[in-house]
Amino acid sequence: LEPGPMIVLGDLNASPWSSTFRRFSASTGLTDSRQGRGLHTTWPAGLPALLRIPLDHVLLSAGVTTLDRAVGPVTRSDHLPVYVELAVQRPMAGHVRQRKAQGITPKVRSEAAK
């Protein structure tokens, strides 16, 4: 993997307190965007919040910050949607120069990062 901001998201079929999830978070260094915001339970969608499990995750590397996070209303899925607003730090100019010197062209995907 190339260094830089990373976002891993989706239905991981693991609760945040499962050993699998904790090992994955620890080995990758990714942090849970839910931290400090409550449980944000998402499955099964048809049950009350206290009976659901948070299976849908947004995990972030350094350089990515959660600005807002919410669970949406019931849809046609058995999972509730997760809405997340994130801020991604731009790579430092020295990092870009170093990567070009190594023959690697950084990929810039947002207008703000250009």
N, C-alpha and C positions, 0 to 999 in steps of 0.2 A: 504494500500500500504506500502511496505517496504521502508525505507529511502534509499536514494542513488540517483545517476544520473538517469534522466528520459528523454526520447525522445518521443514526440507525433507527428506523421506525417501523412499526407494524405489530401484527398479532404474533407475539413470541410464544404463545401458549405456555407461559410461565408467569407466576405471580412475582412481585418484587421481593417477597420473602422466601422464595424457593432457593434451594442451594444452587441449582443450575443458573438461575438469573444472577445470583450473587457472584458466582465464579466467573460468568461472562463479563459482568461489570468490572470486577477486579482485574481480570486478565487484559481487558481492553483499555481500562482507564476511563471509560465512558461514564458520565453521570446521568442520572434520571431527571428529566425535565419536570417531573412531578414533585421533586424535593421542595418541601415547605409550602406545598399547595393543596395538601389533602390526598386522599386515596385515588380519586378519579376513577371509580369502578366502571367497567365497560361491558362485562359479559356475565350472564346472558341479559340482553337488553330488556327483555320483558319483565324482569324482576325489579323490586324496589332497590335503591342504591345500596342499602345496608346488606343486601343479600347477593350483590354482584361481586365479581373478582376483577381486579385491574390486570387484564391480560394484554392490553394494547399499550405499547410503550413508545416513547421518543427519547432516545439516548444521545447524549451530546459529548463531543470532545472539547478540549480547551479551545477557546476562540469562538465558541458558540454559546450564546446566552438566551435563556427563556425570558421573553418580555411578557407573555400572557399564555395561559393554558386553560382550556375548558373542555368539558365533555358535552357533546351535542345531544339533541333529542333523538328519540327512537326513529329509525328508518326501516327499510325493508331487510336490513341485515340483523343477525342475531347479536352483533356487537354494536355498541354506541360509537359514534365518531369522536375522534379527539381533534380538537382545534388548537394549534400551537402557533404563536407568533415568536419568531426567533430573530436575533441579531447575529450576524456573522462578521467577525473582524477581518479586515483586509490583510493579505499577507504583507510582511514588511519588504521594502524594496531590496534590502540586502539578501533576503531569502530568495527572491525572484532572480536576482543576478547570480547567486550561487547555483541555483538549479539550472539556469541557462548555461553556465560554465561547465556543468556536468553533462551537457547535451540533453537536458530535459526541459521541455517547454511547458511552463505552468498553464493549466487550463483555467481561464477566467470565465465564469458563467453568469455574472450579474453585472448590470450597468454600473452599480455603485462601486464595484471592485476594480473597474477599468481606470 
